[in-house]
Amino acid sequence: MTSVETATAAAASKSERAYGWLRERIARREFGPGYRIVLAPVAQQLGMSVVPVREAIRRLEAEGLVEFARNVGARVSIVDRDEYVHSMQTLGVVEGIATALSAPALGAADLARAESVNDHLAALLDDFDPVTFTRLNQDFHAVLFEPCPNPHLLDLVHRGWARLQGLRDSTFAFVPGRAHESVEEHVEILDLIRTGADPVEIEMAARQHRWRTMNAYLESR
């Protein structure tokens, strides 16, 4: 084997090792949907240059396991796009109704708590952390839907959130610009509840809020 062939084989071996290492962590959900894969730290951990890591990521991209977000770089994909859409559509419906039914039970202290969480979300926008944003986003909505008097609806909402956690760590990792709009829509929903708006109006605002996040992801693909 010539020196060129030896070098080529070594490079291919490193690329294969990087590919296997990354794929294993994606499969184990150690690198969950939305996880940002940065070349240099991976290369350093594997004791190689960034070139074979880049080749491994391109291979994972071809398989649909990794995708590139504009101005962000490589991130682990949402594995099942259709399941994500169906889950978001369903959650939008049941969470919207649950929020509307909860509205009469939400007092000033509840709304103040939700507003405080939304203020924290707004504070994250300048130095954006999609995982923390998603966690606080769920906290915000939980304040608004947990008082729902219908236990069956509430169970469906909980199941919907749990299903989405299995599909992605954060849609906002793929569409960070959506976070700004989300915070503004939270304010609108709170205003509707605070002013005693028609339950149908509250329901539709909460539903459309969820679906806009879904549509933002779909439009970014």
N, C-alpha and C positions, 0 to 999 in steps of 0.2 A: 504494500500500500504506500502510495506516495505521501509526501508531507501535506500536500493540499487535500488529499483524500482523508488523511488522518484528522486534519483540522476540521473538515466538513463533518466527519462522523462525530467528532467531539461536540461540535456546535449542535448537531441534531440531537445528541444524547442529552445535552443540557436543556434544550428546548422541550424535549419529551419529559424530562424530570420536572421542569417548571409547570408544564401542562398538567401532569399527574398530581402535583402538589396542590395547584390551584383548584383543579376539578374535584379533588377529594374534599377540600374544605367547603366548596360550594355544595357538594352533595350532603355533607354533614350539617349544613346550614350554619357552620362556623362563620362563613361569609354569606350572610343572608341577602335577599333581594334588596337592592339599593346600596349595598356595601361598595365603597369606592376602593378600587384596586390601584395602588400607587406603585409604579415600577421599581423605584429605588429601594424602598424597604424590603420588597419581596426578593429582589436580586441580592441584597445584602444578607438576608436570612438564608438564602440558598447558596451563597458563596459563588455568585456568578455575575456577569455583567447584565445590563438591562436588555441587551439584544435578544437573548433566548427567552426572556420573560415576555418581551413584546411579541415575539413570534407565538408564544403559548397563548397569549391573550387574543391574538388574531384568530387562532384556531378555535378558541372558546366562543369568540364572537360569531364565527361561521356556524357553530353548533347552536347558536341562540342562547347560550348561557351567560354571555356578557354583551353589553351594548354600550355605546358611547353617547354621553349626554353633552350637549353643546356647552362649552366653557367649563366643563367639569372633568371629562375624561372617562375612563372605563369604570363601569359599575356592573354589579351582578344583576342580571335581568329578572323581571317578574316572569317566573317560569311558565305559568299558564295564563295567557292573556285573556282567554274567554272566561275562565273561572274568576279572574279578577273583575271583569266587567259584570258578570252575573252577580257576584257578591256585592259589588258597589251599588248596582241597581236595586237589589233587594234591601240592602241596608238603608239606602236613601228613602225607600217607601216606609219601612217599619220604624226607623228612627224619626222620620218626619211626624208620623202619627203619635209616637210615644212622646215626643217633645210637645206636641200640641195638647195632648191629654195631661201632661205634667204642668203646663203653664199655670193653671189656677192654683196649684199647690206651691208654686215658687214664690217665696217671700223676698223681702228686701235684702236679707242676709244672703240668701242663695244667689241672687242676681249680683250682689257685690262680690261674692266669691268667684263667680264666673267671670266677672269683669276683671278681677285681679289676675286670674289665670290668663285672660286675653292680653292684659298689659305685659305679662311675662313673655307671651308669644311675640308681641310687637317688639320687645326688647331684643329678641333673638334674631330679628330680621337683618340687622347690620352685620352680625358675625354668625352667619347661618349654620345651625347644626340640625339637619333634618331628623335625626333620630330623637333628639330631645324635643324638637318641635312637635313631632308626631305624638310623643307621650303626653305632653301638655295639652295638645289638641284633643286627645281623648279625655283628659281630665275635664276640659272645658265642657265638652258635650255631655259627659256623665252627669255633671251638675244639672243639666237641663232635662235629661231623659230618665234619671233614676227614680224621681217621684211618680213615674207613670203608674196609675192605679190598676192597669191591666197586666197581670203577671205573665200572661202568655206573650203579649207584645214585648215586654221587657226581656223575657227569655230569648226571643228572636233577635233583639238588638244585641244582647250579649253574645249570642252565637255568631252574629254577623261580624262583630269586632274581632272575635277569636279567629274566625275563618280568614279575615284579612291579615291578621298578624302572621298566619301561616303562609300567606302569599307574598307579603312584602314587609319590609321593615319601615319603609316610608315612601309613599308616592312622591313626596316633596323632594326626595333625593334626585328624582328624574325631572321634576318641574319645579325648581325652587322659586321661580317667579310667582307661582300659584299661592305661595305662603302669604304674600302681601294682600292679595285679594281675599284670602280666607279670613285673615284678621279683620278686614273691613266688613265682611259678611257677618262675622260674629257680632259685631256692633249692631248691625241691622236686626239680627234675630233677637238680641237682647232688648232693643228698643220696641220691637213688636210685642214681646212678652210684657215688658214694663208698662206699656200703654194699653194693655188689655185688648189687643187686636183680635179679630175673628180667628178662631182655631184653625180654620181652613187656610188662612193666610200664613199663620205660623207654620203649619204643616208643610205647605208648599215652599216656604222660604228655607226650611231645614232640609227638605228633599232636594231642592235645586242646588243648595250649597254642597251637598254630598256629590251630586251628579256633575257639578262643574269641575270638581277635582278629578273625577273619572275622565271627563271629556278633555281636560287639560293634558292628562297623561296620554290619551289616545291621539290627540293632535300633535303631540311632540314626537311621536314614533315615525 
